[in-house]
Amino acid sequence: MGELRALPVTTRTTRTTTPTVHVVVPGDIDDPARPSGGNAYDRRLCDGLIAAGLPVHEIAVAGTWPEPGDAARAELDRRLAAVPAGAAVVLDGLVACAVPEVLVPHAGRLRLALVVHLPLGDEAGLAPVTAADRSARERAALDAATVVVATSRWTALRLAQVHGVPDARVHVIAPGVQPAALAPASDGGARLLCVGSLTPTKGQDLLVEALARLGDRSWTCRLVGPLTRDATHVAAVRALVRRHGLEGRVAVTGPCTGPVLDAAYAASDLLVLPSRAETYGMVVTEALARGIPVLACAVGGVPETLGRAPDGTVPGVLVPTADVASLAAALRRWLDEPELRHAARAAARARRPQLTGWDTTAHEWIRVLEHSYPLMARGGGA
C-alpha cells in the first residue's frame, strides 16, 4: 500500500445558504482615540457572528452621533437603501435612535433590530429640551424596530419606563468579557484606576473632588479614556486637579486600548467608577476578570454587573450616585482598612469564573436573530 495521507477537514454547517446580517455601527468603531463600551460591543458582535459562520456586512457611518449633520443622515439613508428588501439589519442605537426620519421609511422593507446601550435622553449634562428631543426621536425609532436589544436588564426596564416598549419586544444580551491574567495587588492598595471617556456621564469631576478629601494618605490615580467627546468637561477636570494641587497624583492619560490598557489594569489595585449614568459598565467586568475590586456609584445596571461572589460578598464597594462625601469616605476606608481590601480582592477573584465571554454574547444574538427572523434559522436568500 502507498502512504496514507490525511484528507482535508471540512466544516459543515446546518445553514446551507445563510442570509447576510447587515450591522450599522458608528464610523469611529475602531478609532483607538475614541474607544467606548458601545464600540467594543459592536466590534465583538460583528466578529462573533462571523466566527459563528454568519455572513456579516458591516456598515460604518461617519458622523457626530447622536447629533449628526446632514451629510451623515444622507449617508445612512443611502446605505440602508442599498440593503436588499427583507434583510435583517442590526443597528447601534447611538446611530439609529437619533434619526427616526431616516430609519422609519426603511422599516417596511427591512427587518430592523436596534441595540440600545444607553437611552439617548439619559446622558448626563443634557439640557432638558435636548434630553426631551432625543427621547422623542428614540421612541419613534424603537417603534419602527422589529426587535429591540438592551445590553442589561436595567436598560430593558428603563426602555419600558421611558418609552413603553413591551417586554415581548426587548431581549437582554449583555456584553461579554475577555479572559485576563490576575493583576498583582500591592500592599497598600493605593493604585487607583478610572477608565471611561472624560464626560459628565462618567463623573471624573466627582472622583477628583473625592480624592481631594483624602488628606495625607498615599495614593495615585490614573484617569484613562478619550479626551475628545466633551472638551469642556476635560478642561474642568484638569482645572480641578490643579485647584486641589493633585498634579503629582492624578494623571489624565487619554485613551488606552489593547496591551496598553492591559498594562494599566495590571498596575492597579482598585477600579473606581464614579458614573452619573451607566447601563452596564463593561469596565467593571474587565476589572473583575483580573481579580481587581471595584468602587462604583450604585447607578443603573452597575450593581447587577458587579454582582456577588458565590458566598454573597460584593467584590468591591457601592456608594450613592453623585455623592462626593460617600465616595471620599469609601476611598478612605479602602486605603485605611487592610481587611476590607483583602475581602474585596477575594470576592473579585471568586467572581471571575461567573463572568461570561463574548462567545456567549454572539450565541445569544444568533438565538434572537433566528427566533425573530425565521429565514435565518432555515437558510435562504437575502
Residue pairs with C-beta under 8 A, 6 or more apart in sequence:
13 53
14 379
15 53
15 54
15 376
15 379
16 379
17 379
17 380
17 381
18 53
18 54
18 55
18 376
18 379
19 55
19 87
19 88
19 373
19 375
19 376
19 379
19 380
19 381
19 382
20 54
20 55
20 56
20 57
20 87
20 382
21 49
21 54
21 55
21 56
21 57
21 88
21 89
21 90
21 369
21 376
22 56
22 57
22 59
22 83
22 87
22 88
22 89
22 90
23 42
23 45
23 46
23 49
23 56
23 57
23 58
23 59
23 89
23 90
23 91
24 59
24 61
24 76
24 79
24 80
24 89
24 90
24 91
24 92
24 95
24 96
25 39
25 42
25 43
25 46
25 58
25 59
25 60
25 61
25 92
25 95
26 38
26 39
26 42
26 60
26 61
26 62
26 63
26 65
26 92
26 94
26 95
27 60
27 61
27 62
27 63
28 34
28 39
28 62
29 39
29 42
29 43
29 60
30 39
30 43
31 39
32 255
32 257
32 258
33 226
33 228
33 255
34 197
34 226
34 228
34 229
34 255
35 225
35 226
35 255
35 256
35 257
36 197
36 226
37 117
37 175
37 280
37 281
37 282
37 283
38 92
38 94
38 117
38 118
40 175
40 282
41 115
41 117
41 151
41 175
41 282
41 361
42 92
42 115
44 175
44 176
44 358
44 361
44 362
45 90
45 115
45 361
45 362
45 365
46 56
46 58
47 358
48 358
48 359
48 361
48 362
48 363
48 365
49 56
49 362
49 365
49 366
50 56
51 359
51 362
52 362
52 363
52 366
54 366
57 83
59 79
59 83
61 72
61 75
61 76
61 79
61 95
62 72
62 75
63 69
63 71
63 72
63 73
63 75
63 76
63 95
64 72
65 72
65 94
65 95
65 98
66 94
66 95
66 97
66 98
66 120
66 134
67 98
68 76
68 95
68 98
68 99
73 99
73 101
73 102
76 95
76 99
76 102
77 102
77 106
80 89
80 102
80 103
80 106
80 110
81 106
83 89
83 106
83 110
84 382
85 109
85 110
86 109
86 110
86 111
86 375
86 382
87 110
87 111
87 382
88 110
88 111
88 113
88 369
88 373
88 376
88 382
89 110
89 111
89 112
89 113
90 113
90 114
90 115
90 365
91 103
91 112
91 113
91 114
91 115
92 115
92 117
93 114
93 115
93 116
93 117
93 120
93 138
93 141
94 117
94 120
96 103
96 112
96 114
96 141
96 145
97 114
97 116
97 120
97 134
97 137
97 138
97 141
97 142
98 120
98 134
98 137
98 138
98 141
99 137
99 141
100 137
100 138
100 140
100 141
100 144
103 112
103 141
103 144
104 140
104 141
104 144
106 112
107 144
107 145
111 146
111 147
111 372
111 373
112 144
112 145
112 146
112 147
113 145
113 146
113 147
113 148
113 149
113 368
113 369
113 372
114 141
114 142
114 145
114 147
114 148
114 149
115 149
115 150
115 151
115 173
116 138
116 142
116 148
116 149
116 150
116 151
116 155
116 159
117 151
117 155
117 279
117 280
118 155
118 201
118 277
118 279
119 135
119 138
119 155
119 158
119 159
119 162
119 163
119 279
120 134
120 135
120 137
120 138
121 131
121 132
121 134
121 135
121 138
121 162
122 131
122 158
122 277
122 279
123 131
123 134
123 199
123 201
123 277
124 199
124 200
124 201
124 203
124 276
124 277
125 199
125 200
125 201
125 230
125 233
126 134
135 162
135 163
138 163
139 162
139 163
142 148
142 159
142 163
142 165
145 169
146 372
146 373
147 169
147 171
147 368
147 372
148 159
148 165
148 169
148 170
148 171
149 170
149 171
149 172
149 173
149 365
149 368
150 156
150 158
150 159
150 170
150 171
150 172
150 173
150 279
151 172
151 173
151 174
151 175
151 279
151 280
151 301
152 172
152 174
152 279
152 280
152 300
152 301
152 304
152 305
153 172
153 301
153 304
154 279
154 280
154 300
154 301
154 304
155 172
155 279
155 280
155 300
155 301
156 167
156 170
156 172
158 279
158 300
159 165
159 170
160 166
160 167
160 170
171 364
171 368
173 361
173 364
173 365
173 368
174 280
174 356
174 361
175 280
175 282
175 285
175 358
175 361
176 355
176 356
176 357
176 358
176 359
176 360
176 361
177 282
177 285
177 286
177 288
177 289
177 355
177 356
177 357
177 358
178 286
178 289
178 357
178 358
179 289
179 357
180 262
180 265
180 286
180 289
180 290
181 266
181 290
182 290
182 291
182 349
183 265
183 266
183 267
183 268
183 269
183 290
183 291
183 292
184 266
185 269
185 291
185 341
185 345
186 269
188 218
188 269
188 335
189 269
189 270
189 334
189 335
189 341
190 217
190 218
190 219
190 220
190 269
190 335
191 219
191 220
191 267
191 268
191 269
191 270
192 211
192 219
192 220
192 221
192 222
192 268
192 269
192 270
192 272
192 331
193 221
193 222
193 224
193 264
193 265
193 268
193 270
193 271
193 272
193 287
193 292
194 202
194 204
194 207
194 221
194 222
194 223
194 224
194 225
194 271
194 272
194 273
194 274
195 224
195 225
195 256
195 261
195 264
195 271
195 283
195 286
196 202
196 204
196 224
196 225
196 273
196 275
196 283
197 225
197 226
197 229
197 230
198 204
198 223
198 225
198 226
198 227
198 229
198 230
198 233
198 234
198 237
198 252
199 229
199 230
199 233
200 230
200 233
200 276
201 275
201 276
201 277
201 278
202 225
202 274
202 275
202 276
203 274
203 275
203 276
203 297
203 322
204 223
204 233
204 237
204 274
205 233
205 236
205 237
205 240
206 274
206 276
206 322
206 324
206 327
207 221
207 223
207 272
207 274
207 327
208 237
208 240
208 241
208 244
208 246
208 250
209 240
209 244
209 324
209 328
210 274
210 324
210 327
210 328
210 331
211 219
211 221
211 244
211 246
211 249
211 250
211 328
211 331
212 240
212 244
212 246
213 324
213 325
213 328
213 332
214 328
214 331
214 332
214 335
217 332
217 335
217 336
218 335
219 249
219 331
219 335
220 249
220 250
220 251
221 249
221 250
221 251
221 272
222 250
222 251
222 253
222 264
222 268
223 237
223 250
223 251
223 252
223 253
224 253
224 254
224 255
224 256
224 261
224 264
225 254
225 255
226 254
226 255
227 234
227 252
227 254
227 255
234 252
237 252
238 252
241 247
241 250
241 252
253 264
256 264
265 271
265 286
265 287
265 290
265 292
266 290
268 287
268 292
269 292
269 293
269 341
270 292
270 293
270 294
270 295
270 316
270 334
271 283
271 284
271 287
271 292
271 293
271 294
271 295
271 296
271 316
272 294
272 295
272 296
272 331
273 281
273 283
273 284
273 294
273 295
273 296
273 297
273 302
274 296
274 297
274 327
275 281
275 296
275 297
275 299
275 300
275 302
275 321
276 297
276 299
276 321
276 322
277 299
277 300
278 296
278 297
278 299
278 300
278 301
278 302
279 300
279 301
280 300
280 301
280 302
280 304
280 305
281 296
281 300
281 301
281 302
281 305
281 306
284 294
284 296
284 302
284 305
284 306
285 305
285 355
287 293
287 294
287 348
288 294
288 306
288 315
288 348
288 351
288 352
288 355
289 352
289 355
291 345
291 348
291 349
291 352
292 348
293 315
293 316
293 317
293 341
293 344
293 345
293 347
293 348
294 306
294 315
294 316
294 317
294 348
295 316
295 317
295 319
295 327
295 330
295 331
295 334
296 302
296 306
296 316
296 317
296 318
296 319
297 318
297 319
297 320
297 321
297 322
297 323
297 327
298 318
298 319
298 320
298 321
299 321
302 318
303 318
306 314
306 315
306 316
306 318
307 315
307 351
307 354
308 314
308 315
308 347
308 351
309 315
309 346
309 347
309 348
309 350
309 351
310 350
310 354
311 347
311 350
313 343
313 346
313 347
313 350
314 344
314 347
315 344
315 347
315 348
315 350
315 351
316 344
316 347
316 348
317 330
317 333
317 334
317 340
317 344
319 326
319 327
319 329
319 330
320 326
333 340
334 340
334 341
334 344
366 376
369 376
370 376
370 377
371 377
375 382
